């Protein structure tokens, strides 16, 4: 069901100007490597450009390096070699706090503070930024509506919510300070299939409104084909291919073909169009 998507439903790329950008890129990986303390290499010579306004999906099996790549962007991990540019500035030249406030982050486990109400969880970054209370409260209500939740849910605690509701709150919190870049690490992976499908389509609708630059990690090809403007396939820390969903399905690369065959994605997508 998730793969019956027409090209027009996929997010379009958005042209924007910024004093820090000289081209259409929001994030660039330049010959990036990452090694563990024991010397094991997780990423090797990664060259990748994330265009402004697109959803670039990092696809790969467990251990391929996709989550590591994501964490290098907001410096939860530091590169062992190479450079990452955020809006044409080396990530190491950014103030770390400002960098992370410039980049929203949503993960599978959601990471909501259990002793905070929904409203307080969403308001975390605006509160740190010392927004006026009235502005913060208005932003919380705006975001709850944006992610399809009632304002009445604000006083509740995370344990009082369903999995889908918690994930929506997690997305709202990631968007609270209106960051131009959003990192999403399998945010819908722990949900049941129906809720997951609903949230995937809601997220596409949300992206059409917000036009964020999104780097999205998944191991699910159906999800990649549904959400991605482009798909970057990683294997053993290396970039295998980067292509549009259609180009991915038509690729003659042996590993790409194995993914398409394993998921039965080619026949499903073509049959649904």
Rosetta silent file (secondary structure, phi, psi, omega in degrees, C-alpha in Angstrom):
SEQUENCE: XXXXXXXXXXXXXXXXXXXXXXXXXXXXXXXXXXXXXXXXXXXXXXXXXXXXXXXXXXXXXXXXXXXXXXXXXXXXXXXXXXXXXXXXXXXXXXXXXXXXXXXXXXXXXXXXXXXXXXXXXXXXXXXXXXXXXXXXXXXXXXXXXXXXXXXXXXXXXXXXXXXXXXXXXXXXXXXXXXXXXXXXXXXXXXXXXXXXXXXXXXXXXXXXXXXXXXXXXXXXXXXXXXXXXXXXXXXXXXXXXXXXXXXXXXXXXXXXXXXXXXXXXXXXXXXXX
SCORE:     score description
SCORE:     0.000 S_00000001
   1 L     0.000  -38.114 -175.755    0.000    0.000    0.000 S_00000001
   2 L   -68.539  -18.397 -173.824    2.774    2.410    0.848 S_00000001
   3 L   -92.357   -5.488 -179.281    4.318    2.106   -2.601 S_00000001
   4 L   -82.032   74.689 -173.296    1.294    3.263   -4.667 S_00000001
   5 L  -125.789  130.039  176.288    2.573    6.799   -5.009 S_00000001
   6 L   -84.266  154.878 -179.026    2.480    9.010   -8.062 S_00000001
   7 H   -55.949  -32.835 -176.848    5.499   11.233   -8.836 S_00000001
   8 H   -70.099  -16.842  179.503    3.509   14.376   -8.157 S_00000001
   9 H   -82.047  -13.445  179.994    2.965   13.303   -4.530 S_00000001
  10 L   -78.577  148.235 -176.376    6.678   13.318   -3.807 S_00000001
  11 L   -62.724  138.427  178.137    8.078   16.535   -2.283 S_00000001
  12 L   -85.420  158.092  175.380    9.390   19.044   -4.760 S_00000001
  13 L   -81.055  143.102 -174.587   12.748   20.725   -4.433 S_00000001
  14 L  -117.802  130.534  177.176   12.583   24.316   -3.304 S_00000001
  15 L   -88.182  124.825  178.055   14.920   27.081   -4.395 S_00000001
  16 L  -136.841  157.357  176.609   15.920   29.379   -1.552 S_00000001
  17 L  -107.779  152.779  177.756   18.589   31.941   -0.979 S_00000001
  18 L  -153.525  143.897  178.847   20.839   32.199    2.063 S_00000001
  19 L   -64.225  -16.057 -177.629   23.804   34.391    2.910 S_00000001
  20 L   -99.390   -3.759 -172.533   25.779   31.213    3.643 S_00000001
  21 L  -118.087  136.362  177.436   24.989   29.303    0.426 S_00000001
  22 L  -112.750   -2.584  176.482   26.398   29.705   -3.029 S_00000001
  23 L  -142.951 -163.199 -174.366   24.632   26.722   -4.592 S_00000001
  24 L   -89.591   14.266 -175.931   21.583   24.528   -4.052 S_00000001
  25 E   -95.523  144.391  171.820   23.114   22.487   -1.229 S_00000001
  26 E  -104.586  -36.769  179.513   22.120   22.527    2.419 S_00000001
  27 E  -136.307  135.182  176.155   24.469   19.771    3.584 S_00000001
  28 E  -129.126  130.627  168.248   27.621   18.431    1.927 S_00000001
  29 E   -99.120  124.256  179.459   29.724   15.427    2.867 S_00000001
  30 E  -119.008  101.479  175.734   33.240   15.794    1.430 S_00000001
  31 E    53.820   45.734 -172.441   35.357   12.642    1.576 S_00000001
  32 E   -84.577  133.231  174.167   33.958   11.888    5.048 S_00000001
  33 E  -128.477  153.318  174.627   35.202    8.951    7.088 S_00000001
  34 E  -142.104  127.668  179.432   34.372    7.766   10.583 S_00000001
  35 E  -122.986  143.759  173.717   36.332    5.206   12.612 S_00000001
  36 L   -73.871  163.727  178.748   35.657    3.714   16.007 S_00000001
  37 L   -56.001  -28.380  179.097   38.349    3.967   18.712 S_00000001
  38 L   -82.009    3.427  177.180   39.411    0.397   17.876 S_00000001
  39 L    93.313   -8.332  179.694   40.105    1.508   14.295 S_00000001
  40 L   -67.161  131.471 -175.392   37.107   -0.164   12.674 S_00000001
  41 E   -91.250  123.418 -179.586   35.864    2.006    9.810 S_00000001
  42 E   -96.994  -38.016  175.087   32.125    2.731    9.768 S_00000001
  43 E  -127.954  143.856 -179.277   32.115    5.303    6.947 S_00000001
  44 E  -140.185  121.221  171.767   34.699    5.662    4.216 S_00000001
  45 E    52.436   48.082 -178.703   35.193    8.456    1.674 S_00000001
  46 E   -82.006  119.559  173.066   31.549    9.563    1.694 S_00000001
  47 E  -116.941  120.103 -173.172   30.766   12.292   -0.843 S_00000001
  48 E  -157.702  138.913  177.522   27.155   13.363   -0.766 S_00000001
  49 E  -119.234  128.544  173.264   25.117   16.525   -1.331 S_00000001
  50 E  -102.636  117.019 -176.929   21.729   17.140    0.283 S_00000001
  51 E   -79.576  150.353  178.052   19.817   19.702   -1.750 S_00000001
  52 L   -61.304  133.233  174.012   17.709   22.383   -0.172 S_00000001
  53 L    83.002   -0.360 -179.046   14.064   21.417    0.206 S_00000001
  54 L   -99.652  162.818  165.813   14.465   17.732   -0.630 S_00000001
  55 E  -103.298  107.074  175.910   13.968   14.555    1.350 S_00000001
  56 E   -98.640  117.929 -179.105   17.164   12.585    0.831 S_00000001
  57 E   -92.176  128.115  169.910   16.743    9.045    2.109 S_00000001
  58 E   -94.111  111.323 -176.449   19.756    7.142    3.422 S_00000001
  59 E  -109.650  140.493  177.300   18.900    3.511    2.738 S_00000001
  60 L   171.487  162.938  178.114   20.875    0.513    3.893 S_00000001
  61 L   -76.095  172.234  177.037   20.977   -2.563    6.043 S_00000001
  62 L   -58.388  133.783  179.924   22.025   -2.499    9.702 S_00000001
  63 L    86.759    5.825 -178.369   25.679   -1.518   10.007 S_00000001
  64 L   -79.314  -15.726  178.791   25.838    0.239    6.643 S_00000001
  65 L   105.070    3.016 -173.805   26.711    3.582    8.262 S_00000001
  66 H   -67.626  -43.430  178.062   23.490    5.477    7.624 S_00000001
  67 H   -69.343  -35.874  175.895   22.783    6.459   11.253 S_00000001
  68 H   -59.835  -44.746  178.516   26.439    7.330   11.750 S_00000001
  69 H   -58.638  -41.422 -179.758   26.246    9.685    8.752 S_00000001
  70 H   -62.816  -45.125 -176.785   23.191   11.333   10.276 S_00000001
  71 H   -70.762  -20.657  175.683   24.870   11.875   13.637 S_00000001
  72 H   -71.716  -26.483 -177.391   27.907   13.438   11.994 S_00000001
  73 H   -65.879  -45.980  179.881   25.714   16.228   10.617 S_00000001
  74 L   -99.822   15.248  172.791   24.749   17.616   14.025 S_00000001
  75 L    61.779   31.597  164.510   28.040   16.509   15.575 S_00000001
  76 L   -68.105  -26.058  168.702   26.670   13.919   17.922 S_00000001
  77 L  -125.938  154.173  178.329   29.693   12.171   16.431 S_00000001
  78 L  -108.445  140.333 -179.581   32.808   13.834   15.042 S_00000001
  79 L   -62.834  147.454  172.545   34.318   12.920   11.680 S_00000001
  80 L   -89.358  -20.794  178.370   37.596   10.990   11.561 S_00000001
  81 E  -164.207  157.991 -179.428   38.386   12.520    8.193 S_00000001
  82 E    81.460 -173.836 -175.500   36.887   14.829    5.585 S_00000001
  83 E  -134.978  149.526  170.300   34.476   17.710    6.039 S_00000001
  84 E  -120.164  125.769  178.991   30.767   18.299    6.413 S_00000001
  85 E  -104.508  129.305  174.650   29.429   21.656    5.263 S_00000001
  86 E  -110.753  111.374 -176.009   26.171   23.009    6.663 S_00000001
  87 L    51.778   48.556  174.843   24.943   25.830    4.434 S_00000001
  88 L    69.099    9.021  174.940   28.458   26.170    2.999 S_00000001
  89 E  -113.344  134.124  177.563   30.085   26.459    6.457 S_00000001
  90 E   -57.965  134.051 -176.642   32.223   23.685    7.848 S_00000001
  91 H   -58.267  -28.378  179.484   30.324   22.039   10.692 S_00000001
  92 H   -73.301  -15.654  178.587   33.382   22.487   12.926 S_00000001
  93 H   -88.674  -10.845  177.336   33.141   26.263   12.432 S_00000001
  94 L   -80.071  145.012  164.350   29.621   26.409   13.824 S_00000001
  95 L   -61.973  129.874 -171.506   28.982   27.013   17.500 S_00000001
  96 H   -60.334  -42.023 -179.828   27.838   23.544   18.584 S_00000001
  97 H   -65.114  -44.744  179.787   24.709   24.724   20.373 S_00000001
  98 H   -65.810  -35.852  177.202   23.644   26.940   17.476 S_00000001
  99 H   -59.753  -47.194 -176.382   24.320   24.124   15.018 S_00000001
 100 H   -72.002  -26.329  174.985   22.029   21.751   16.859 S_00000001
 101 H   -78.008  -18.142  177.839   19.304   24.372   17.178 S_00000001
 102 H   -82.563  -12.307 -173.547   19.597   24.903   13.427 S_00000001
 103 E  -129.237  114.952  175.390   18.923   21.203   12.824 S_00000001
 104 E   -74.262  153.919 -174.645   15.830   19.356   14.057 S_00000001
 105 E  -141.469  118.830  178.706   16.283   15.734   15.141 S_00000001
 106 E  -127.161  131.667 -174.928   13.608   13.032   15.314 S_00000001
 107 E  -125.611  168.181 -177.079   14.376    9.411   16.167 S_00000001
 108 L   -60.760  -42.421 -176.733   12.561    6.094   16.370 S_00000001
 109 L   -79.033    0.291  178.069   12.502    6.005   20.162 S_00000001
 110 L    70.102  -52.936  176.832   11.110    9.578   20.137 S_00000001
 111 L    75.298   25.636  176.750   13.161   10.523   23.235 S_00000001
 112 L   -70.646  144.153  176.453   10.427   12.480   25.000 S_00000001
 113 L   -74.307  118.041 -173.187   11.142   13.357   28.615 S_00000001
 114 L   -65.626  -24.920 -177.984    8.683   11.173   30.584 S_00000001
 115 L   -92.569    1.759  174.414    8.363   13.668   33.464 S_00000001
 116 L  -100.597  145.390  171.641    7.541   16.554   31.095 S_00000001
 117 E   -69.132  168.026  175.967    4.089   17.180   29.714 S_00000001
 118 H   -56.042  -47.725 -178.441    3.573   17.086   25.945 S_00000001
 119 H   -61.019  -41.404 -178.040    3.534   20.885   25.843 S_00000001
 120 H   -70.880  -34.844  175.450    6.747   21.165   27.855 S_00000001
 121 H   -61.505  -46.464 -179.109    8.480   18.574   25.655 S_00000001
 122 H   -65.851  -35.123 -175.162    7.595   20.521   22.516 S_00000001
 123 L   -82.483    4.979 -171.966    8.586   23.817   24.137 S_00000001
 124 H   -56.008  -56.222 -177.207   12.035   22.591   25.166 S_00000001
 125 H   -67.601  -45.993  175.303   14.148   24.440   22.583 S_00000001
 126 H   -56.162  -34.775  178.359   12.058   27.656   22.587 S_00000001
 127 H   -68.372  -41.830  177.170   12.393   27.700   26.384 S_00000001
 128 H   -61.805  -36.632  178.612   16.163   27.259   26.156 S_00000001
 129 L   -76.765   -1.843  178.186   16.166   30.092   23.618 S_00000001
 130 L    62.084   41.579  172.098   14.247   32.173   26.190 S_00000001
 131 L   -64.635  149.726  172.320   11.258   32.855   23.998 S_00000001
 132 L   -59.373  147.749 -175.977    8.490   34.842   25.732 S_00000001
 133 H   -57.359  -43.499 -178.245    5.950   32.541   27.362 S_00000001
 134 H   -62.437  -40.528  178.699    3.095   33.734   25.151 S_00000001
 135 H   -65.712  -42.379  179.801    5.131   33.090   21.995 S_00000001
 136 H   -63.335  -46.823  179.965    6.148   29.635   23.220 S_00000001
 137 H   -60.604  -41.146  179.158    2.586   28.673   24.135 S_00000001
 138 H   -65.391  -38.733  179.287    1.328   29.829   20.746 S_00000001
 139 H   -65.816  -40.268  177.559    4.060   27.842   18.994 S_00000001
 140 H   -60.184  -46.207 -179.786    3.148   24.681   20.923 S_00000001
 141 H   -65.480  -39.007  177.979   -0.498   25.001   19.904 S_00000001
 142 H   -61.062  -43.774 -177.441    0.489   25.726   16.303 S_00000001
 143 H   -72.247  -37.690  175.766    2.675   22.624   16.142 S_00000001
 144 H   -58.845  -43.647  178.004    0.133   20.331   17.755 S_00000001
 145 H   -65.212  -40.594 -177.533   -2.351   21.350   15.099 S_00000001
 146 H   -61.124  -38.560 -178.217    0.291   20.996   12.389 S_00000001
 147 L   -94.273   11.758  172.189    1.031   17.357   13.308 S_00000001
 148 L    83.490   27.390  178.861   -2.630   16.462   13.632 S_00000001
 149 L  -117.444  150.519  177.440   -3.073   16.553   17.409 S_00000001
 150 L   -75.605  146.802  176.453   -5.598   18.411   19.531 S_00000001
 151 H   -62.294  -19.886 -179.033   -4.401   21.237   21.754 S_00000001
 152 H   -69.061  -14.225 -178.321   -6.081   19.402   24.623 S_00000001
 153 H   -79.174  -13.804 -175.337   -3.259   16.852   24.575 S_00000001
 154 L   -52.614  -42.859 -178.243   -0.739   19.435   25.823 S_00000001
 155 L   -77.303   -6.924 -177.776   -1.136   18.746   29.576 S_00000001
 156 L   -77.236  167.420  177.746   -0.768   14.980   29.157 S_00000001
 157 E  -107.895  156.774 -175.992    2.401   12.977   29.735 S_00000001
 158 H   -52.641  -36.781 -178.133    4.100   10.699   27.173 S_00000001
 159 H   -68.790  -13.866  179.057    2.960    7.484   28.888 S_00000001
 160 H   -90.264    3.009 -176.780   -0.644    8.596   28.391 S_00000001
 161 L  -108.514  158.515  171.439   -0.241    8.683   24.593 S_00000001
 162 L   -77.048  167.690  178.178   -0.343    6.050   21.895 S_00000001
 163 H   -59.053  -42.095  178.948    2.800    5.256   19.911 S_00000001
 164 H   -64.982  -39.000  177.978    1.555    7.280   16.952 S_00000001
 165 H   -65.768  -42.394  178.508    0.750   10.251   19.161 S_00000001
 166 H   -61.825  -38.986 -179.659    4.198   10.137   20.781 S_00000001
 167 H   -67.469  -37.521  175.851    5.831   10.068   17.360 S_00000001
 168 H   -62.440  -41.148  177.990    3.805   13.089   16.256 S_00000001
 169 H   -64.122  -39.038  177.589    4.916   14.923   19.396 S_00000001
 170 H   -60.912  -40.794  177.021    8.514   13.983   18.591 S_00000001
 171 H   -66.549  -42.064  178.456    8.198   15.511   15.135 S_00000001
 172 H   -60.039  -42.117  179.462    6.575   18.624   16.622 S_00000001
 173 H   -64.213  -38.725  179.182    9.461   19.011   19.078 S_00000001
 174 H   -64.280  -26.975 -177.285   11.989   18.684   16.249 S_00000001
 175 L   -95.553   -0.226 -167.002   10.204   21.503   14.419 S_00000001
 176 L   -57.216  -43.896 -178.177    9.698   23.752   17.448 S_00000001
 177 L   -93.601   14.488  178.540   12.342   26.375   16.647 S_00000001
 178 L    56.468   52.707  179.472   11.598   26.138   12.905 S_00000001
 179 L   -70.738  144.983 -179.892   14.989   24.685   11.877 S_00000001
 180 L   -75.570  -19.382 -177.277   15.669   24.635    8.128 S_00000001
 181 E  -120.290  139.021 -178.296   17.223   21.141    8.294 S_00000001
 182 E  -130.016  125.911  174.821   15.616   18.038    9.772 S_00000001
 183 E  -102.635  130.167 -177.735   17.348   14.740   10.594 S_00000001
 184 E  -132.317  116.902 -176.451   15.048   11.724   10.935 S_00000001
 185 E  -107.036   94.556 -178.571   16.380    8.336   12.045 S_00000001
 186 L    44.220   53.082 -172.244   13.759    5.668   11.285 S_00000001
 187 L   -65.503  -22.577 -177.435   11.130    7.808   13.051 S_00000001
 188 L  -109.035    8.829 -170.830    8.223    5.528   12.106 S_00000001
 189 L   -67.253  -27.082 -174.956   10.033    2.208   12.412 S_00000001
 190 L   -93.329    4.181 -175.226    8.557    1.078   15.739 S_00000001
 191 L   -93.229  158.612  175.876    4.933    1.677   14.780 S_00000001
 192 L   -67.257  157.559 -172.302    2.338   -0.798   13.577 S_00000001
 193 H   -56.245  -40.339 -177.697    1.915   -0.918    9.773 S_00000001
 194 H   -69.664  -45.047  178.095   -1.323    1.081    9.592 S_00000001
 195 H   -64.012  -39.971  179.508   -0.139    3.853   11.913 S_00000001
 196 H   -61.176  -45.415  179.251    3.184    3.918   10.101 S_00000001
 197 H   -61.886  -42.256  178.503    1.494    4.313    6.725 S_00000001
 198 H   -60.312  -46.092 -176.699   -0.712    7.116    8.069 S_00000001
 199 H   -69.514  -34.116  176.822    2.266    9.002    9.505 S_00000001
 200 H   -60.759  -46.034 -178.806    4.322    8.597    6.343 S_00000001
 201 H   -70.797  -35.873  175.643    1.591   10.225    4.272 S_00000001
 202 H   -64.398  -37.387  179.938    0.987   12.905    6.888 S_00000001
 203 H   -66.749  -39.951  176.170    4.695   13.676    6.854 S_00000001
 204 H   -59.963  -42.280  178.346    4.673   14.090    3.064 S_00000001
 205 H   -64.107  -40.598  178.491    1.764   16.508    3.398 S_00000001
 206 H   -63.355  -41.493 -179.416    3.617   18.366    6.153 S_00000001
 207 H   -63.205  -34.448  177.666    6.743   18.615    4.009 S_00000001
 208 H   -63.098  -32.528  178.615    4.764   20.254    1.217 S_00000001
 209 H   -78.736  -42.632 -169.029    3.811   22.992    3.671 S_00000001
 210 H   -92.787  -28.141  176.631    7.149   23.430    5.449 S_00000001
 211 L    55.152   46.843  176.981    9.643   22.719    2.639 S_00000001
 212 L   -79.407  162.933  167.122   12.400   21.591    5.001 S_00000001
 213 E   -91.841  120.413 -172.037   15.647   19.941    3.975 S_00000001
 214 E  -121.907  129.594  170.543   15.307   16.403    5.315 S_00000001
 215 E  -110.213  114.903 -166.272   17.896   13.662    5.738 S_00000001
 216 E  -122.080  122.183 -179.193   15.878   10.514    6.441 S_00000001
 217 E   -97.730  133.428  173.369   17.292    7.141    7.512 S_00000001
 218 E  -156.086  158.477  170.573   15.490    3.870    6.811 S_00000001
 219 L  -107.532    1.201 -173.682   16.196    0.246    5.954 S_00000001
 220 L   -99.942  113.040 -177.927   12.765   -0.102    4.306 S_00000001
 221 H   -64.098  -36.598  178.323   12.776    0.346    0.529 S_00000001
 222 H   -59.071  -43.017  178.680    9.020    0.913    0.392 S_00000001
 223 H   -65.120  -40.744  179.151    9.403    3.836    2.790 S_00000001
 224 H   -61.823  -43.149 -179.394   12.347    5.182    0.789 S_00000001
 225 H   -67.884  -34.868 -179.666   10.370    5.062   -2.455 S_00000001
 226 H   -70.912  -45.324 -170.072    7.368    6.739   -0.863 S_00000001
 227 H   -94.888  -28.558 -166.950    9.162    9.575    0.909 S_00000001
 228 L   -77.785  133.065  162.948   12.377   10.186   -0.956 S_00000001
 229 L   -70.031  -40.456  173.771   13.092   12.907   -3.480 S_00000001
 230 E  -141.338  159.110 -179.208   16.294   10.881   -3.925 S_00000001
 231 E  -123.525  124.816  174.944   17.641    7.667   -2.417 S_00000001
 232 E  -107.551  116.747 -178.821   21.271    7.192   -1.346 S_00000001
 233 E   -94.077  123.762  178.324   22.125    3.517   -0.858 S_00000001
 234 E  -109.615  144.110  176.463   24.889    2.758    1.634 S_00000001
 235 E  -147.381  122.909  178.666   26.656   -0.569    2.068 S_00000001
 236 L    51.437   40.921  175.277   29.515   -1.270    4.486 S_00000001
 237 L    81.511    5.375 -179.575   30.163    2.445    4.956 S_00000001
 238 E  -119.639  148.884  175.265   30.327    3.296    1.264 S_00000001
 239 E   -80.590  118.417 -179.082   27.915    5.104   -1.027 S_00000001
 240 E   -87.163  -45.493 -178.562   26.714    2.609   -3.645 S_00000001
 241 E  -159.029  158.135  171.419   24.302    4.807   -5.590 S_00000001
 242 E  -141.193  127.686 -170.401   22.232    7.976   -5.401 S_00000001
 243 E  -162.791  167.188  171.207   19.195    8.360   -7.610 S_00000001
 244 L   -70.978  162.802  177.258   15.558    9.296   -7.895 S_00000001
 245 H   -55.194  -41.673  179.707   13.068    6.588   -6.890 S_00000001
 246 H   -64.967  -43.991  178.587   12.400    5.769  -10.546 S_00000001
 247 H   -63.199  -35.629  177.936   16.109    5.595  -11.339 S_00000001
 248 H   -61.414  -46.576 -178.924   16.603    3.348   -8.316 S_00000001
 249 H   -64.381  -30.994 -177.078   13.982    0.909   -9.577 S_00000001
 250 H   -92.718   -1.502 -174.604   15.516    0.883  -13.055 S_00000001
 251 L   -63.909  145.869  175.577   19.131    0.602  -11.854 S_00000001
 252 L   -99.435    1.989  176.370   21.316   -2.208  -13.160 S_00000001
 253 L   -62.154  135.772 -172.936   23.622   -2.069  -10.140 S_00000001
 254 H   -62.853  -40.162 -179.624   23.719   -5.563   -8.645 S_00000001
 255 H   -71.138  -39.732  176.980   23.119   -4.462   -5.028 S_00000001
 256 H   -60.598  -43.713  179.504   20.299   -2.115   -5.990 S_00000001
 257 H   -61.968  -35.694  177.790   18.653   -4.926   -7.953 S_00000001
 258 H   -64.622  -39.914  177.642   18.903   -7.181   -4.898 S_00000001
 259 H   -62.800  -47.287 -178.050   17.064   -4.580   -2.806 S_00000001
 260 H   -61.543  -43.184  179.366   14.311   -4.203   -5.377 S_00000001
 261 H   -66.990  -41.068 -177.794   13.923   -7.974   -5.665 S_00000001
 262 H   -63.486  -36.778 -178.721   14.009   -8.527   -1.895 S_00000001
 263 H   -92.263   -7.679 -175.232   11.217   -6.022   -1.290 S_00000001
 264 L    61.174   27.296 -168.765    9.253   -6.860   -4.424 S_00000001
 265 H   -74.917  -35.037 -174.145    9.190   -3.107   -4.882 S_00000001
 266 H   -60.850  -50.674 -178.844    9.536   -2.845   -8.627 S_00000001
 267 H   -66.098  -37.716 -178.836    6.387   -4.734   -9.548 S_00000001
 268 H   -65.533  -45.828 -177.663    4.392   -3.107   -6.752 S_00000001
 269 H   -68.612  -47.814 -178.881    5.320    0.449   -7.697 S_00000001
 270 H   -64.417  -36.037  178.817    4.984   -0.036  -11.436 S_00000001
 271 H   -68.640  -25.603 -178.883    1.726   -1.904  -10.957 S_00000001
 272 H   -87.770   -5.295 -177.156    0.307    0.906   -8.886 S_00000001
 273 L   -99.916    0.000    0.000    1.017    3.630  -11.426 S_00000001
